[in-house]
């Protein structure tokens, strides 16, 4: 809903009704569920136009006034409706009357195998993808979850069931299906380092004040930030208050959860792979005060924790804290605002803070706490930067691994130690290139290249998940001899097994981690020493703490440097620093090998030196000169349409209206121009940017005009993104 609606409250409901409760109301000819956001004695609306509340669905408010205030702020700041903000807060099962008690699970029938896959491959590719995934899972998986992840409708599942090759079972929801994370045997340290002690003392003093404050905890990898979080939460619990801990989804490992359960016992865990029923069950336990500590990804910032005392945002720089669809909120910024409205303490932790948070600390809006050394007292890992241009010139061929990296891995294996290899690209090869005309094979529905997934012998679009068989000849010029270029995590795994046959290698990416248990089992095996080398994408970049990891190889450190995004250098610095932090976290010396074709870039140079301050100074100089965040705000409008002319016209119209009605001192409208991903799923994409300076005074007017433009009638979809973190 884009606005609020007024209903009359029947006398028999009036005494118990309060803001934050759900009600059933007549709306557009049907019975709908709404949330009460306010009560009033009178209204200017004629009585004959006002309908009455049909039923009150809750005996007490589900949303405290603090959360109602927060969602009202979100609606204003992120230019969405209050209803859209409220929808982000409530579990899906509470947006309708009643709730499901069973979960539809999908699994392959016994006896189904490769023969059936071959039969489906040519004529029914969607059924082929689904059945192949079910066979890989080798067990039950939630139907809704797997269809969402594969980008499929329910039709392929129904077809497989009809063929007798898959079946659906309705099972009772179970809380013990949630992310594992048994209590860790990691003991509570008897003493803290001096810097940890100072940080904990500052946080406890603020908690004793009972007033809002935000702290930026900047600590090098392995410096013990988690222990500082735990001590602050202990103090809040001792005061009878609750806590929320936000972590990036990719860092929500059983290991992380285990640390919190070991310290606090019954910890609520909220993450994206929970079913609606599981999420509702956990949400109600938190609301009732049964779980006073909540650990979760972005949406856990809305957990209904009574008497909230502290909110922790770990790895606060992570872009995954930004919501991709309406309401497009940033979990870190919402956490700060929720703490402000609740009178709580907010802790933003990172070894590589976002420049926005760094400037807020520098200008006194946040208090800065620093942990500059590792807990065990050892040095930061030794870093070697390898110029892959020189490497390939010397060996006279294209190579994935430098000689330095292979040498370090061999030495570690000989000592019984472990290694991690990072490449933020899945699949076997990212480019299929024609030597005759120079064209690359792209997706029919997107402007994205097709990636080879060799295990399945198919090309896959990583934007829309479309699949096809590799062509024999070039689709552009029909010449033979297409060539695969580059490497993804699947190829890295294969090359490691070929060059280091004695090593036990495991790959961790979204292609191999299909089930909830896969991630847990792989990390458990790595922790037990059953895996020597772990290959992965961003999934392995953070949240992992294994004492026998002494070598980390970053295969292509500069792969994100040349993206059309003003944050490309910052992201590269952060990712390289975070991955490098996985090595040498105990008493063993760590070695990092950074492979790059841009060894002189300041992001690579300063990451190799573990020097955040110098990097931040250089990067902020570039940002300030161009008035990019944190020295101004950005608002992005993205237009999508199947008709290229129509989408360009709509974008041009919006740009002209904005320039005519709201542009002025402090506001610059850039574009429109084709988006970097100019076509996705058959829809052309155009975007425009608004740079909003601190001196701009017409923010309310700008918001009203943008919302009006975004909701004008027409076939073109318009996305409005305040403070975008992705520019593609």
N, C-alpha and C positions, 0 to 999 in steps of 0.2 A: 504494500500500500504506500502511495506517495504522500498521503496526508492522514490526519487523525479524524475519527468519526465520533459523533456524539450519540449516545443511546440513553434512554430513560431507564432508571433502576427501579424495578418493582419493589413495593414496600417490604415484602418478605425477604428480599435480598439486601436491603439497604443497610441493615445494622452490621452485617459481617463483611461487606464488600470493601476492599482496600486496593490501592495501587500495587501492581506487581502480581495480581491474581489473574488467572485466565477465565474468560467467559465465553459462552456460546451465544452467538448473535445471528439474526437474519441479515444476509448480505447478498445482493444481486440474485435473489431468488433461491438461495440455498443457505443452509446452516453452516456457519464458519466459526473458527476459534480466533479470539483476539485477546490482547493483553491490556488490562486497565492501566493507563498511565497517569490518570488524574481524575478527581471528583470535584464537581461544582454544584452549587445550590441552584443556579439558574443559567439560562442561555438565551441568546437573541434569535435562535432558530425557532420558527413557528412550530408549535406543539404537534400539529398534524403531520409534520415531516419527520418527526423523531420516532424511531422504532424502539422497542424495549429489549433489554437483555433477556435471552431465553433461559439461560442457566448459568450458575456459577460453578466452575469446574474444580476449584481448589479450596480447601478449608482455611488456608493461610497463604500469604503472598509467597510465590515462588521466587520472585526477584525483589531483593532489598532495594530501598530507595537509592542507595549508592550505585547499583547497577542500572537503574532507570536513568539516573543522572548521567552515567557514563555513556549509555546508548544515545541519549539526547545530544551529548557533545559529539559523539561519532557522526551522527546524522549531519550536524552542522559543519564539522571539519572536513569530512570525506565526501560531502555533497551527495549523500544518499538519503533515503527516507528513514524516518524513525522506525518504521516497520521492518525495513531491511536490516537495520542495526539490531533490533530485537530478535530477528530470525537467526542472527549469528550467535546469540547468547543462549537461546533455548535449544535443548536437544531435539532432533527431528521428531522423536516420538511424542513430544509435548506440543507439537504444532497441530495435532489432530486429537480428536476425542478418543480415549482408550489408547492402548498400546499393544503392539504385537508381543506374543509370548513365545513364538517359535522363530527359528531362523531357517530360511531355505538354503540347503547345502547342495552342491553339485559335485558329482564324481563320475569318472569313467566306469563303465560296466566291466566286469571281469571278462578276460578273453579278448578285449579290444586292444589292438596294437598297430604295428607299422602297416599292415595290409590295409586297414581302414583309412589310415592317414594318406596312403598313396591314392586311394579311391577318391578322396575328397580334394586332393591338392589342386587339380586343374579347375574343376567345375564349381567347387564350394570353398573358396579360400578362407572365408570367415569361420565356417565350421571347422576347417582344417586347423586354423590358429587356436581355436578354443579347445578342440580335442587334444592337440599337441600339448597345450599347457596343462590340461587335466592329467594326461599321462605322465608329464614331468613331475607334477605335484604328488601323484601316486597316493591319493587320499581325498578326503572331502575338503572342499573350499566353499566359502560363502558365495552363492550365485551372484548376488548384487555386487559384491566386491570384485570378483574376477571379471565380470562384464564391464564394470566401470574402468578397471585398469587396462583392459584390452580395447576400450573404446567401441564396444559392441552393443547392439540392442539385444532384447531377449530372444529374438527370432532364431539365431544360430543354436542357442541352448535348446529351444523347443524342438528344432529339427533333429538334433543329436538324440534327444530323448525319444522322439518318434521313431528314429531308426533303430532304437534299442542299444545305442552305443554309449549312452550316459543316462544317469538317473538323478532324480531330485529327492532329497530326504528332508523332512521338516524336523529339526531337533530343538530341544529346549535350550534356551540361552543359559550360559554358565559363566559365572564370574571367573572361574579359574582358567578360562581360555584367554584371558588378557595377557599382555606382554609379561614374560617371565620375570626374571630378576630376583632370584632367591636372595635372601639376606647374605651379603658379602662377608667373607672372613677378614676383610680389611679392618684392622683394629683402630679404635679411636686413639690418636696419638696423645701421649701423656703431656707433651710440651709442644708449643708452637714455635715457629721461627720468630725472631723479633718483629719482622714486618707483618707476619700473620697476626701476632699478638696486638700490634698497634691497630690493625684494621678491624679486628674483632672488638677491641675496646671502643673504637669510634662508633661502630654499628650498635653495640649494646647501649652505649650512652644515648644514642638517638632513639632507640626503642624505649628506653626508660622515660624519655621526654614525652612519648606518645604523640609526636607530631610528624607530619610528612617531611621526607627528605629523600633525594636520590643521590646515590653514590656510584661513581664509576670505579670499579675494581680492575685495574690494569695489572695483569700478572703474566709473566713469561710462562710458556708451556712447562708444566711440571712444577709450578711454584706453590701449589696448594690452594688454589682458589676454591675448590670444592669444600675443603675443610673450613674455610671462612664462611661459606654459605651455611654449612651444617651447624656451626656454632651460633650464627645469627638466628637460625631457625630454632635451635634449642632454647635460646633466650626468649624468643617470641612465644614458644609453647609454654615455657615456665610462667609467662604472664597470662596464660589462658587464651592466647590468640592463635590464629592459624596462618598457614603459609602456602604460597604458590611458587613452584619452580618451573620456569619455561626453558625448554631446550629445543634446538632445531630437531625436526623430525628425524633426520639422518643420524643425530647424535643420541637418540632415545634408545640406547642399548640396554640389554639386560644388566650389563656391568654398572651402568649409571644408576639404574633403578635399584640395583642391589645395594649400593652404598647408602641410599636414603632409607631403604627398608631395614638395613642393619642397624641404623641409628634410631629410627622412629617407629619401627614396627609396621602397622597397617597404613600403608601409603596408597593413596588413590592414583592410578595411572590413566591418563587420557591421551589417546593417539588416534590417527586417522584410520587404522585398520580395525577399530572396534565396530561391531554391529550397532544398529540403532538401539536394540534392546540392552546390550551391554553398556552402552554409553548412558542410557537413561538410568539403569540400575546403579551405576557408579555415581552419577550426578545426584541421585536422591540420597545416597549415603553421605556424600559431601554436604549436601544441603541440611541433612539432619545432624551434622556435627560428628558423625561416626568416624570420618577420616579428616584429620585436621591438617594434613600435609598433602598437597596435590602436585604431582609431577606430570608434565605433559608438553605437547607441542603448542603451536600458536593459539589455538582456540581455548586452551586451558586458562588463559588470562581471564575468561568469563566464569570460571568455576565459582559456585555459590558458597564460598568459604565464609562461615560466620566469624565476626570479629577478626578480620584480616589484619595481620601485623606486619608481614614482610612479603614482598614479591621479588624473586630472583629471576633475572633474564641472563642465562648462561650463553656464551658466544653471541653477545648482543649484536654483533656486526653482521650476522648471517642474513642473507636476502630471503631465506625461506620463512622468516617471520612476517613477510608481507603477503597478505591474502591476494590471490589472483583474480577472484571474482567479487561481485557486490556482496557486502560492503568491502571495498578494497582498503582495509585498515592495515596498519603496521603493528604487530604484536608488541614490539618494544615500546613504541610511543603510547599505545593504549595502556600498557602496564604502568608507565609513569603517570598517566592521567588517573588510572584507577587508584594507585597508591595515594595520589593527591586527594582524591575525593573520599578515600577511606581513612585518611590520616595515618597511612602506613609508610614503612620504609621500603624503597625500591633499590635493588642492587643490580647494576648492569656490569657483567663480567666479560672480559675478553683479554687475550694476549695481543690482539690487533684491533683495537676499538674502531668503530666507524668514525669517520671524520666529523659527523654530526655530533656524536657524543663527546668526542675529544674537544671540540670547540665549546660545547656546553660546559664541560669541566673547566676549560681554560678561562671562560668568562664568568665563572662562579655560579652558574645555575645548578651544576652538580658538584659534589665534593669528590675529589680525587684521592683514591687509595692505591698504593703501588706495592707490588711484590716483584722485586727485580732479580731474585735468584731462586734457583730450584731448591726444593725441600731437602733433598739428600746432600746438598752442598756441592754437587759436582758441576762441572762447566757445561755450558750449552754445547750441543753436538758440533763436531767439526764439519764445515761445509765446503764442498768442492763444486765449483761451477764449471761445467764442460761445454765449450763452444762446439755445437754439433756440426757447424759448417766446416770447421777445421778437422773435426773427427772424420767426417765423410770424405774430405779431400785427402786425408792421409791413408785411409783404408780403401779409397777409390771405389766406394759403393755406398748406397743408401743403407743405413743401419738404424735399428730401433734402440739397441743398447750400446752405450759407450764402453770402451775397454775398462775405464775406471770403475764403472758400475758393476760390470761382471766380475772384476777383480775383488771389489769389496764384498760382493755376495759370496764368492767362493771362500774368502777368508772367514766370513761369519759362519758359513755352513761347516767349515772345518772345525770351528770352535764350539759347535752345537748351538749357535745363536740363530736368531730369526731376522727376517727382512720383510719390508712392506714396499710394494711398488705401486705408484699412483699414476693414473692417467684418466683424466676426466672425460673419457669418451668410450662408450660401450660399443659392442660389435667387433667385427674382425678388421674391416677396412672402411673408412668414412667416404672414400671417393672412388667412383668408377669413371675412368678417363679415357677419351679417345685420342690415340696418338696422331690420327690423320687430321682431324678438324679442331682438336683441343677442347671440345665440349665435354661436360660431365653429365652423367645420367641423373636426372632429378625426378622428384615425385610428380605424377600427373596432376595431383590436386594441390601441391604446395610448391613454393620456391626453394624447397630444401633438397639437398643431395640425398640420394639413396645410399644406405649403409649396408655393406655385406655382413650378414650373420652366417658364418660358414658352417656352423654346426647344423643349421637347418637348411643350408643351401638356398637362402632367399635374400633378396634386397628388402630392407625395411626403412620406411620414413620415420625418423625419430620425432617428427612434429605431429603427424596424424595417425601414425602406426600402420599406414598402408603397406602392403607387401606385394612383391612380384618376383618372378624368377629372373635371374641375371640374363640379359639379352646376349645373343651370340655376336650380333653386329651393332654398330653405333646407331641409336635411334635417330640421330640428326643427319648423318651423311652415309649411313649403311656400310661404312668401312668395317672390316674385321679387325680383331686385335685389340679389344678393350683391355685396359690395364687397371688393376686395383692399386691405389696409392694410400699411404698413411697406415696408421695402426690404431686399433681400438683395444679395449681390455681383453677381448677374446684372443686377439693375435698375440698380445703380450704374454698371456698364459701359455699359448702354444709354443712360442719361441723360448720361453723359460724352460719348459719341459724338454725341449730339443737341446738347448745349450747347457742346461744343468740337470741332466737326467737323474742324478742322485737326490735331487730336492723334491720334497712333497709340496706341490703347488695347489693353491685353491684360489678361485676367483670369486669376488664379492661385488656384484652389481645387480641392477634391477632385473637382469635376464636370468640370474642364477638364484637370487633370493626371492622365490615366488611365494613361499608360505611364511607365516609368523615364526615358525620353528626354525626355518633355514638360517636366519640371522643368528639366533641364539646358539644353534648347534655349531655353526662355523666358528663363532667367537670362542665357544667353550673348547673346541678342538684346538684352536690356535693357542689358547691359554694353557692347555695341557701339553703343548709341544708336539702335537700330532700333525701339525702343519708347519712347514719351514718358511715358505714364502707366501704371503698374502697379496694378491693382485686385486686392485679395485678402483672404483671411481670415487666420487665425492663421499660415498658411503663410509669410506675408511679414513676420511680426512681428520676426524676429530672424535672426541669421546672415548678413545681407546687408550688403555694404559696397560701395556704388557712389558714386564721388566727385561725380557730376553730379546727384545727388538733392538738391534744395534745398527742396522742399516736401513735407510729409507732412500728409494730412488724415485725421483720425479721425472717422468719420461719426457714430457713436453711442457716445460714450465711456462712457456710464452703463448700457449694455444689460445688463451682468452685476451691477450694483450691488444689485438688488433680488431676486436669487436667494435662496432659503432656505438659505443656506450662510454660516457664520460667517466664512469666508475671502473673502466677496464683495468687500469693500473692498480687501483685500490684492491679490487677483487683478486688480482694476480698476487699482489703482496700478501694478502690475508691467507689465500689458499696455500701458497708455498710455505709461509711461516707455520701454518697449522699442521700441514702434513709433516714438515720437518720436525715438529715438536713431538712426533710419535717415537722418536729414537732417543736412546740414552736416558731413559726416565728413571733408572735405578742406579746401581753402582757401576754398570758397564758403560764404557765409552761409546758414544753414538757418532755415526758418520752419515752425512747427507750428501747425495750426489744429485745436483740439479742440472738437467740437460736442457739446453736452450739454443736458439739461433739468434737471440738478442741479449747477449751477456752484459752489454753496457747499459741496458735500460734501468732506470733508477728503481723500479719495483723489484727487479731481480737482484741488483747490487745490494740494496738495503735489506732485503729479505735474507740474503746470504750472510749479512753482517748482524742479523738480529736487531736492527736499528729502526724501531718504529718512529721515534721522534724525528729523525732526519727525513725519513720517507714522508711523514705527515707534513713537515715543513715545506718540502718541495712540491708535494701534491696540492697543498692548500694555496700555494702561490699560483699554480695553474688555475685552480677553481675560482679564486678571487678575481683574477683578471677577466674571466668570462662570466662572472656572476652566477656560477653554478653552486648548488648546495655544497657546503653549509652556509654559503654567503648569499642566500636567496632561496626561494622555493620554486619547485617545478610543478606544473599541472600538465598532464598529457591527455589528449583526446585521440582515440583510435576509431577509425571508421572502416566498416567491413561490408562488402556487398558482392554479389555474384556478377553484377554489371560494373565494369571498370569505369565507364563514363559517369554513371550515376554516383558512384562513391566519390569520385573526384569532385563532382559538382556539389555534393553535400558538404564535403570538407571545405571547399572554397567558400561556400555560403557561410558556414560557421566562422571561418577566419575573418571574413569581411564584417560580419555582425559584431564579433568581438573587438575588432579594431575600431569600429565606428562607435560602439556603445560603452566600452569599459577600458580600452587602452589609454594609457596616459603615463604620467611620471611614475616610474617604478614597475610598469607592466609592459612586457614585450611579447608579441605574438609571432612565433616562428612557424613557417610553413603555410599551407600543407605540403607534404612530400610523401613519396612512397615509403612505407615502413620497411625496415631492413628485411623482415620476412614479409615480402610484398604480396604473397598469396598463401593462405592456409585453408585447407579443406575446401578448395574450390572458390574461396571468397577473396577478392582483392582487398588489400589493406593500405590505408593512407593514414598518416597521423599528423598532428600539429602539437606544438609545445607552447606553453605560456611560462615565461620567466617572471616571477613575482618578487620584487625587491622589498626590503624592509620599509621603504618610504611609501609604499603603495597604501592608500587609505580607503579603497573602495572594495574591500574583500567581500562584504555582504552582497553588493551589487554584482560583482563578478560571479559569485556562487549562483545567484538567482538566474543570471543570463545563461551560464553554462548548463544548469539543470534544464532550463527551458529548451535550449538547443538540443540537448541530448535526448529529449523526449518528444521532439517534433515527429509528427506522423510521417511514415515513409518506410521503405523496405531496407534502408541502410541501418545496420546496427551501429550504435555509438557507445563506446566505453569511455568513462570519465575516471581518470586515475590521479588522485592528489598525492603528491610525494612519491612518484613512481620509482621503483628500484630496478626495473628492467626496461630497456629501451628498444627491444627487438620486436 
